[in-house]
Amino acid sequence: MSHTQPLAKPPTPSTPAETEPPKTKLAKLLEERKRLDERIKQQQTQAAREKRQRETREKILIGAAIQKQLSQGKLAETWLLEVLDAELTLERDRKLLGLPPLPETTAPTKGAGSGGLA
C-alpha cells in the first residue's frame, strides 16, 4: 500500500487584519470613548429638539387660551396690548400684531457733553 502524502494547501493571502499589530488597550478605549461621545451628542441634540417642541407647544396653548378668554370677554384687550407692547421688541413682531414701532433710542456718543474740548 502506498501512502500518498496529502497535498499541501496553497498559502492563503494574508488579510490586513493579520498583518496589522493588535490594537492596544488604550486605542480600544479611545475608540469606545469616541463612539460614546457621538451617542451622547446625539442624545443631547434629541433632548434639545424635544425641549424646543415642548416649549413651542406650550406657547401655542397659552396663546390659544388667551385668545379664547379675549373672545369671550373674560380678558380685557387693553391688558393684552399693554403686555405685548412691553414685551415685543422686534419690529417684525410688532408690525405683525399691529403695534406701533418702538421709539428710536440714541446711544450717547463718545465724548458727549464735553463739546469735543479737552
Stockholm file with secondary structure:
# STOCKHOLM 1.0

chainA/1-118         MSHTQPLAKPPTPSTPAETEPPKTKLAKLLEERKRLDERIKQQQTQAAREKRQRETREKILIGAAIQKQLSQGKLAETWLLEVLDAELTLERDRKLLGLPPLPETTAPTKGAGSGGLA
#=GR chainA/1-118 SS CCCCCCCCCCCCCCCHHHHSCCCCHHHHHHHHHHHHHHHHHHHHHHHHHHHHHHHHHHHHHHHHHHHHHHHTTSSCHHHHHHHHHHHCCCHHHHHHTTCCCCCCCCCCCTTTTTTTCC
#=GC SS_cons         CCCCCCCCCCCCCCCHHHHSCCCCHHHHHHHHHHHHHHHHHHHHHHHHHHHHHHHHHHHHHHHHHHHHHHHTTSSCHHHHHHHHHHHCCCHHHHHHTTCCCCCCCCCCCTTTTTTTCC
//
